[in-house]
């Protein structure tokens, strides 16, 4: 029992708070040491781009009335220069956000942009990126009508000239069967690429539920659910950034772990793209991401590199330094 005097009680409480803070700090430091150690392994010379990289474009390239404000002569020239010096095979263009029923307000007119891509980069697949919020008051992926509307939205974009579909629906809980149905039905449309953006992967088994309760929305996918998703698409894109880790070495370790989990969960026949947060420089830097990915790829073996790539997210926020790091550390190694 704590002492009865006010001064003694205050001292008791302060001591306990300091002890708790010290314990939390120790846990954080240990976790950081483990993360940094994750990325301390070797990175083989062959562990680099094999021409299966991705590139997320920012908004403004297409809109419902035609060419968007970002699609200018100068914008295309800058984009072309960067793609030529990259391993980019797939480009994801924002095509609009679906409403709560899964429908697009309007199908963007992309003929000019798609024609330019076809002429300039005939081997690059241009994917229409469909975004949508999931949850109460938003998309209900378990609703049959919503599923049909989402697939119809994807079909309308393919008819508009896009050759690939990229779904960015969030937050989707791990184990959600509605998403699996949407992906399977969209796959039946036979797009050249069917890609799905995923959230962070569960770092430790069992962390998904407490994290969801704490954040009040789904945070992680399990590796098992990732495998189920991967079996219904041609490409998985893992968006595992915005972690809040304080040091680049820690983030490299996080990327190494997440990449290793994804490489085991996603079949070799399905393309795997790990998103690189290109934001002009932070602890989650391009260099730190590339380091972690290369260590994980080296551990997985050279045969796994054939369907593996990195993707800059996004081309809008990427600085010259981001592109230089990507080219030097990943494309040219």
Secondary structure by P-SEA (a helix, b strand, c coil): cccccaaaaaaaaaaaaaaaaaaaaaaaaaaaaaaaaaaccccccccccccbbbbbbcccccccccccccccaaaaaaaaaaaaaccccbbbccccccccccccccccccaaaaaaaaaccccbbbbbbbbbbbcccccccccaaaaaaaaaaaaaaaaacccbbbbbccccccccaaaaaaaaaaaaacccbbbbbbccccccccaaaaaaaaacccccccaaaaaaaaaaccbbbbcccccccccaaaaaaaaaaaaaaaaaaccccbbbbbbbbccccccccaaaaaaaaaaaaaaaccccccccbbbbcccccccaaaaaaaaaccccc
